[in-house]
Amino acid sequence: MLKLHINRHRPGLRRVWYGFLLLGALCVAAGLLGSVTGHFFRRPSSQEDYPVLETPRVGYTNGLRGMSLQELQMRSDVAAVCTVREVSAPLRLYSFRDEEESSCPERIRIRLHVDEVLSGDPGGREILLWQDVKTLKYQPKPAYGDQFVLFLKSFYIREGYEVVSNYSSWWYLSWDKKVYPAHVIPQIQDYSGMPLEQFRGAVQAALQP
C-alpha cells in the first residue's frame, strides 16, 4: 500500500495534501455521477437524429427503388444487426463482366461484426460489405463503431455481401435500441422508431407467406 510521508511538524503542508486528495475524490465522484445521470436522463432517440439523405430519381435502378420490409426479406440472403469495424478507401474490383478496366466498378469494403442475425446465415461473426461508390450519396456514411440493421445479398465479384437496396437496406440502430430507416419512405415509414425487439418480430413475420 502506498503511504504518504508527511512531515508532522508542518501541519499546513499536511492540510494541502489532504485538500488535493479530497479534490481528486470529488472529481472521480462527479465523473461517475455524470456518467450515470447522462445515461438515465438522455432524451429518447428520434428519426431527426439521423441525416436526411439525397433521394434518387424514382425508378432509377432496382437498387435505388424503395422496397417494403416483405420485399427486402424476400430478396435478402441475410438480415442482421451489425457493428462497423473497418471502412476502406475505394477499391477497383475486376470481374468477368467488365469488358475493360474503365468499366470496373469502385467499391468501398466495410468490415462488419455480426451482433445478431435476424434471418439467414452469414456463416460467421465477421463479414464484408461492398458499397458501390456511385451510390454513396444515397447511403449512410458508416464509421467505426456505428450500428446498423442491414438487409444483404451475396456479392457477385468477391466474398461478402452487398445491400439488397441502396435505398431501403440501411437502418440505423440508436443508443436506446430503436431502428430508423436511412430513407423514410411510405413502404417502411411505420417502422421508424420501433424497438429492436419488436422489429425482430416484424422481420420474422415478413418471412411468413
C-alpha positions in Angstrom: 0.0 0.0 0.0 1.2 3.5 -0.9 2.0 5.6 2.2 2.3 9.3 2.1 5.1 10.5 4.4 4.0 14.0 5.5 6.1 16.0 8.0 4.0 16.1 11.1 5.8 19.3 12.2 4.3 21.1 9.2 0.5 21.0 9.6 0.0 23.5 6.8 1.6 21.1 4.2 -0.5 18.3 5.6 -3.7 20.2 5.0 -2.6 21.0 1.4 -2.0 17.2 0.8 -5.4 16.4 2.3 -7.0 19.1 0.2 -5.6 17.6 -3.0 -6.7 14.1 -2.0 -10.2 15.4 -1.3 -10.4 17.3 -4.6 -9.3 14.2 -6.5 -12.0 12.1 -4.8 -14.7 14.7 -5.6 -13.6 14.8 -9.3 -13.9 11.0 -9.6 -17.3 11.1 -7.9 -18.5 13.8 -10.2 -17.4 11.9 -13.2 -19.2 8.8 -12.1 -22.4 10.8 -11.3 -22.3 12.5 -14.7 -22.0 9.2 -16.5 -24.9 7.7 -14.6 -27.2 10.7 -14.9 -26.2 11.2 -18.6 -27.4 7.7 -19.3 -30.7 7.8 -17.4 -31.7 11.4 -18.3 -30.7 11.3 -22.0 -33.6 12.1 -24.2 -35.1 9.3 -26.3 -33.8 8.9 -29.9 -35.7 10.0 -32.9 -35.6 9.9 -36.7 -34.4 13.5 -36.6 -31.1 12.4 -35.0 -30.0 11.0 -38.4 -29.1 12.8 -41.6 -31.5 13.3 -44.5 -30.0 11.5 -47.4 -30.4 12.6 -51.0 -33.4 11.0 -52.7 -32.7 9.2 -56.0 -34.9 9.6 -59.1 -37.9 7.2 -58.9 -37.2 4.0 -60.8 -33.5 5.0 -61.4 -32.4 1.4 -60.8 -33.8 -1.6 -58.9 -31.1 -1.0 -56.3 -32.4 2.5 -55.7 -36.0 1.6 -55.7 -37.8 1.7 -52.4 -38.8 -1.7 -51.0 -41.2 -2.9 -48.4 -40.0 -5.0 -45.5 -41.5 -8.0 -47.1 -39.7 -7.4 -50.4 -36.4 -6.8 -48.6 -36.8 -10.1 -46.8 -37.7 -11.9 -50.0 -34.6 -10.6 -51.8 -32.1 -10.8 -49.0 -29.8 -13.7 -48.1 -29.1 -12.2 -44.6 -30.7 -9.7 -42.3 -28.5 -8.8 -39.3 -27.6 -6.2 -36.7 -24.0 -5.3 -37.4 -21.3 -3.0 -36.0 -18.8 -1.4 -38.3 -15.2 -2.4 -37.6 -13.3 -1.0 -40.7 -14.0 1.1 -43.7 -11.6 1.1 -46.6 -10.7 3.6 -49.3 -12.4 3.0 -52.7 -11.1 -0.2 -54.4 -11.5 -1.1 -58.1 -12.7 -4.6 -58.4 -12.4 -6.8 -61.6 -14.8 -9.4 -62.8 -15.6 -11.4 -65.9 -18.5 -8.9 -66.5 -16.1 -6.0 -67.1 -15.0 -5.5 -70.7 -12.3 -3.0 -69.8 -10.7 -1.5 -66.8 -12.6 1.7 -67.0 -15.9 -0.1 -66.7 -14.8 -1.8 -63.5 -16.9 -0.5 -60.5 -15.3 1.1 -57.5 -16.4 -0.3 -54.1 -15.7 0.5 -50.5 -15.1 -2.5 -48.4 -16.7 -2.4 -45.0 -15.8 -5.0 -42.4 -18.7 -5.8 -40.1 -19.1 -7.7 -36.9 -22.5 -9.5 -36.8 -24.1 -8.8 -33.4 -27.4 -10.5 -34.1 -28.8 -12.5 -37.0 -32.5 -11.7 -37.8 -32.7 -14.0 -40.8 -30.5 -16.2 -43.0 -27.0 -17.4 -42.2 -23.9 -15.1 -42.6 -21.6 -18.0 -41.9 -19.6 -16.3 -39.2 -19.4 -13.2 -37.0 -17.2 -11.2 -39.3 -18.5 -10.4 -42.8 -17.6 -7.9 -45.6 -20.0 -5.5 -47.2 -19.1 -3.9 -50.6 -20.6 -0.5 -51.0 -20.9 0.9 -54.5 -19.1 4.3 -54.8 -21.6 5.5 -57.4 -24.5 5.4 -54.9 -22.7 6.7 -51.8 -24.8 9.9 -51.8 -27.9 7.8 -51.3 -26.5 5.7 -48.4 -25.2 6.4 -44.9 -21.5 7.1 -44.3 -20.6 4.3 -41.9 -17.8 4.9 -39.4 -16.1 2.6 -36.8 -18.5 1.6 -34.1 -21.7 2.6 -35.9 -24.5 0.0 -35.6 -27.0 -0.8 -38.4 -29.6 -3.3 -39.2 -28.8 -4.4 -42.8 -30.5 -6.5 -45.5 -27.9 -8.1 -47.6 -27.4 -10.3 -50.6 -24.3 -12.2 -51.8 -21.8 -10.1 -53.8 -21.1 -11.4 -57.3 -17.4 -10.3 -57.5 -15.9 -11.0 -54.1 -16.6 -13.0 -51.0 -19.1 -11.0 -48.9 -22.3 -9.0 -49.4 -23.9 -6.0 -51.0 -27.1 -4.3 -49.9 -30.4 -5.5 -51.4 -31.5 -1.9 -52.0 -29.2 1.1 -51.7 -32.4 3.0 -50.8 -34.1 0.7 -48.2 -31.5 -1.8 -46.8 -29.8 0.6 -44.3 -31.4 1.0 -40.9 -29.7 3.0 -38.1 -29.7 1.4 -34.6 -29.9 4.0 -31.9 -28.3 4.1 -28.5 -31.7 3.1 -26.9 -32.1 0.1 -29.4 -34.6 1.5 -31.8 -34.4 1.2 -35.6 -34.7 4.1 -38.0 -34.6 3.7 -41.8 -32.0 5.7 -43.7 -34.7 6.7 -46.1 -38.2 7.3 -44.6 -40.5 6.2 -47.5 -44.1 5.1 -47.4 -43.3 1.4 -47.6 -41.4 1.3 -44.3 -42.1 4.6 -42.5 -44.3 2.8 -39.9 -41.2 1.0 -38.6 -39.3 4.2 -37.8 -38.6 4.3 -34.1 -39.6 0.7 -33.5 -37.7 -1.0 -30.7 -35.3 -3.6 -32.0 -37.1 -6.4 -30.2 -40.4 -5.5 -31.9 -38.7 -5.1 -35.2 -37.2 -8.5 -34.9 -40.7 -9.9 -34.8 -41.7 -7.9 -37.8 -38.8 -9.3 -39.8 -39.8 -12.8 -38.8 -43.4 -12.1 -39.7 -42.3 -10.8 -43.1 -41.0 -14.3 -43.9 -44.4 -15.8 -43.5 -46.4 -16.5 -46.7 
